Amino acid sequence: MDIASLIGICGAIGLIVVAMTSGGSINTFIDIPSIQIVFGGSAFGVMYSVPLPTFLGSFGVMAKAFLPPIKKQDALIERMVELAGIARKDGMMALEGQEVPDKFFSKGLQMLVDGADEAKLTSQLTQEIKAMKARHEVNQGVVGAWIDISPAMGMIGTLVGLVLMLGNMADPKAIGPAMAVALLTTLYGAFVANVLFMPMKTKLEGYTAYEVVYREMVVLGLRNIARGESPRNIQDQMIANLPPKMQEKLEAA
């Protein structure tokens, strides 16, 4: 669980709730028609914009905003250096059955064992990285659709509330509920877009960027093993992707 994500969303919602209750009851900010327009309307609007399997699958992807990547770049480099030493000493076949941190790494390593040359290895693994980015962008696009559609639904609700209010000016009892719809739909739309989904999209994009760098490091290391590069040269090339402090730690090891 990503503590920053959990604290961030709980803190944002908590402060909003405190502000709502400081001057009265939370019930003042609950309006069923406004909820239906914004939450229901946004959900159907997003569903309309993507295929149904993508829409349903996006909820599982959203949960990943709270699950940070568990793949460690420094551990990857250390393992790659070890495998490079084994390959130089005993040949590529000695890499058969060696433990690696993830499936992508394992697939590339197996290609080396099976005799794939550097060009074939690079081409196939690079294509897999592109496919992964495309999948992630589709799911992030669903989150982006929530960001775009929710405020629009809030504005539609505001217009609906204003029409109801202006159409019932002679009835004072009807003005209050209509005004609630007009104001609360805007509030709900801003809340959904800016508190729930915009930070989530930013977090997911960051995780994708991390995964891309990680996989590119795998490809770089395996390419160098295929060339027969020394473990030291492989480490020097791979640590260029790391922050300075982590570089110093690996160089000192």
C-alpha positions as a printed Julia matrix, in Angstrom:
253×3 Matrix{Float64}:
   0.0     0.0     0.0
   1.28    3.44   -0.96
   1.06    5.48    2.23
   1.26    8.79    0.35
  -1.8     7.92   -1.75
  -3.78    6.76    1.27
  -2.89    9.77    3.42
  -3.43   12.13    0.5
  -6.94   11.04   -0.39
  -8.04   10.64    3.24
  -6.6    14.02    4.14
  -8.25   15.79    1.22
 -11.65   14.24    1.87
 -11.29   14.76    5.62
 -10.57   18.49    5.3
 -13.52   18.94    2.95
 -15.84   17.13    5.37
 -14.54   19.25    8.27
 -15.25   22.41    6.3
 -18.75   21.16    5.49
 -19.6    20.34    9.09
 -18.03   23.44   10.63
 -21.06   25.54    9.83
 -23.82   22.99   10.16
 -24.78   19.43    9.26
 -23.23   17.27    6.58
 -26.77   16.55    5.43
 -26.86   20.04    3.93
 -24.39   18.85    1.3
 -26.2    15.63    0.42
 -28.67   15.84   -2.45
 -29.82   12.7    -4.23
 -30.68   14.29   -7.62
 -27.25   15.96   -7.7
 -25.55   12.66   -6.89
 -27.48   10.93   -9.65
 -26.56   13.59  -12.21
 -22.85   13.76  -11.4
 -21.9    10.26  -10.28
 -24.42    8.34  -12.35
 -24.18   10.6   -15.38
 -20.37   10.56  -15.31
 -20.27    6.77  -15.02
 -22.53    6.31  -18.03
 -20.65    8.98  -19.96
 -17.34    7.24  -19.34
 -18.9     3.91  -20.26
 -20.1     5.47  -23.5
 -16.56    6.58  -24.35
 -14.82    3.18  -24.09
 -15.65   -0.5   -24.67
 -17.41   -2.18  -21.76
 -14.52   -4.57  -20.88
 -12.18   -1.57  -20.72
 -14.61    0.33  -18.5
 -15.04   -2.59  -16.1
 -11.34   -3.4   -16.06
 -10.43    0.19  -15.27
 -11.67   -0.16  -11.69
  -8.99   -2.76  -11.0
  -6.41   -0.46  -12.55
  -7.55    2.42  -10.34
  -6.74    0.33   -7.28
  -3.12    0.21   -8.46
  -2.81    3.91   -7.65
  -2.51    2.73   -4.05
  -0.03   -0.06   -4.86
   3.51    1.21   -5.55
   5.87   -0.73   -7.85
   7.68   -3.47   -5.96
  10.44   -3.84   -8.57
  13.71   -2.39   -7.32
  16.15   -1.01   -9.86
  19.19   -1.5    -7.65
  18.33   -5.16   -7.09
  17.86   -5.56  -10.84
  21.35   -4.2   -11.54
  22.95   -6.42   -8.93
  21.27   -9.51  -10.36
  22.11   -8.54  -13.93
  25.79   -8.17  -13.0
  25.75  -11.6   -11.38
  24.21  -13.17  -14.48
  26.71  -11.41  -16.73
  29.53  -12.98  -14.73
  27.96  -16.43  -15.03
  27.47  -16.02  -18.79
  31.08  -14.92  -19.38
  32.46  -17.77  -17.31
  30.22  -20.68  -18.24
  28.34  -19.59  -21.38
  24.72  -18.68  -22.08
  23.42  -22.16  -21.29
  24.49  -21.65  -17.69
  21.76  -19.02  -17.4
  19.09  -21.71  -17.74
  16.92  -21.82  -14.62
  18.54  -18.82  -12.95
  16.18  -16.9   -10.65
  15.24  -13.38  -11.75
  12.96  -10.73  -10.16
  10.07  -10.67  -12.67
   8.46  -12.31  -15.72
   9.74   -9.76  -18.23
  13.32  -10.35  -17.12
  12.72  -14.1   -17.16
  11.4   -14.01  -20.72
  14.39  -12.05  -21.98
  16.81  -14.34  -20.18
  15.15  -17.39  -21.69
  15.54  -15.85  -25.15
  19.28  -15.6   -24.55
  19.4   -19.23  -23.44
  17.45  -20.24  -26.56
  20.03  -18.57  -28.79
  18.33  -15.28  -29.7
  20.77  -12.68  -30.98
  20.93   -9.09  -29.75
  18.76   -7.69  -32.55
  15.94  -10.21  -32.05
  16.07   -9.85  -28.28
  15.92   -6.06  -28.45
  13.15   -6.01  -31.05
  10.82   -8.37  -29.18
  11.32   -6.89  -25.72
  11.0    -3.32  -27.03
   7.72   -4.29  -28.68
   6.48   -5.66  -25.37
   7.34   -2.37  -23.67
   5.37   -0.46  -26.32
   2.4    -2.79  -25.87
   2.51   -2.3   -22.11
   2.56    1.49  -22.52
  -0.41    1.29  -24.9
  -2.41   -0.79  -22.4
  -1.62    1.62  -19.6
  -2.55    4.63  -21.71
  -5.96    3.12  -22.48
  -6.72    2.65  -18.8
  -5.35    6.07  -17.9
  -7.6     7.44  -20.62
 -10.6     6.06  -18.73
  -9.47    7.92  -15.62
  -8.99   11.0   -17.77
 -12.56   10.63  -19.04
 -13.82   10.85  -15.45
 -11.8    14.05  -15.06
 -13.32   15.55  -18.2
 -16.91   14.38  -17.87
 -17.55   14.94  -14.15
 -17.26   18.77  -14.23
 -19.4    18.79  -17.38
 -22.07   16.8   -15.57
 -21.78   19.24  -12.69
 -22.46   22.11  -15.09
 -25.42   20.27  -16.6
 -26.8    19.76  -13.12
 -26.33   23.45  -12.37
 -28.3    24.39  -15.47
 -31.02   21.88  -14.57
 -31.26   23.38  -11.1
 -31.44   26.92  -12.45
 -34.19   26.01  -14.9
 -36.17   24.37  -12.1
 -35.66   27.37   -9.87
 -36.65   29.93  -12.48
 -39.66   27.87  -13.47
 -40.97   27.82   -9.89
 -40.25   31.33   -8.64
 -43.83   31.62   -7.48
 -43.4    28.67   -5.14
 -40.86   29.48   -2.39
 -40.75   25.84   -1.31
 -39.47   24.74   -4.72
 -36.66   27.28   -4.87
 -34.54   25.65   -2.14
 -34.33   22.13   -3.67
 -33.71   23.58   -7.12
 -30.93   25.8    -5.8
 -29.39   22.8    -4.03
 -29.24   20.91   -7.31
 -27.72   23.94   -9.04
 -24.92   24.38   -6.5
 -24.22   20.86   -5.32
 -23.8    19.38   -8.78
 -20.97   21.83   -9.43
 -19.42   20.87   -6.09
 -19.73   17.15   -6.78
 -18.29   17.52  -10.26
 -15.25   19.42   -8.99
 -14.8    16.88   -6.18
 -14.9    13.85   -8.46
 -12.53   15.35  -11.02
  -9.99   17.11   -8.82
  -9.96   15.12   -5.57
 -10.61   11.57   -6.74
  -9.38   11.13  -10.29
  -6.82   13.8   -11.21
  -4.29   12.75   -8.52
  -4.99    9.13   -9.38
  -4.15    9.69  -13.06
  -0.91   11.45  -12.12
   0.05    8.57   -9.83
  -0.69    5.94  -12.47
   1.33    7.84  -15.07
   4.24    7.93  -12.65
   4.03    4.19  -12.09
   3.98    3.59  -15.84
   7.06    5.76  -16.31
   8.84    3.79  -13.58
   7.9     0.48  -15.18
   9.11    1.64  -18.59
  12.5     2.67  -17.18
  12.78   -0.62  -15.3
  12.06   -2.68  -18.42
  14.41   -0.59  -20.54
  17.12   -1.35  -17.98
  16.35   -5.06  -18.36
  16.72   -4.79  -22.13
  19.98   -2.84  -21.77
  21.47   -5.41  -19.43
  20.44   -8.41  -21.52
  21.74   -6.77  -24.71
  25.12   -6.32  -23.07
  25.17   -9.91  -21.86
  24.41  -11.0   -25.45
  27.42   -8.96  -26.6
  29.64  -10.53  -23.97
  30.26   -7.25  -22.13
  32.02   -7.4   -18.77
  29.88   -7.23  -15.61
  31.57   -3.97  -14.64
  30.71   -2.31  -17.95
  27.12   -3.49  -17.66
  26.82   -2.04  -14.18
  28.3     1.28  -15.27
  25.77    1.59  -18.09
  22.75    0.56  -16.04
  23.37    2.74  -12.99
  23.09    5.83  -15.19
  19.31    5.44  -14.72
  19.54    5.68  -10.92
  19.62    8.69   -8.58
  23.14    9.81   -7.55
  22.93    8.41   -4.01
  21.91    4.98   -5.27
  24.69    5.11   -7.88
  27.23    5.77   -5.15
  25.89    2.87   -3.1
  26.23    0.39   -5.98
  29.64    1.67   -7.03
  30.91    1.27   -3.47
  29.59   -2.28   -3.2
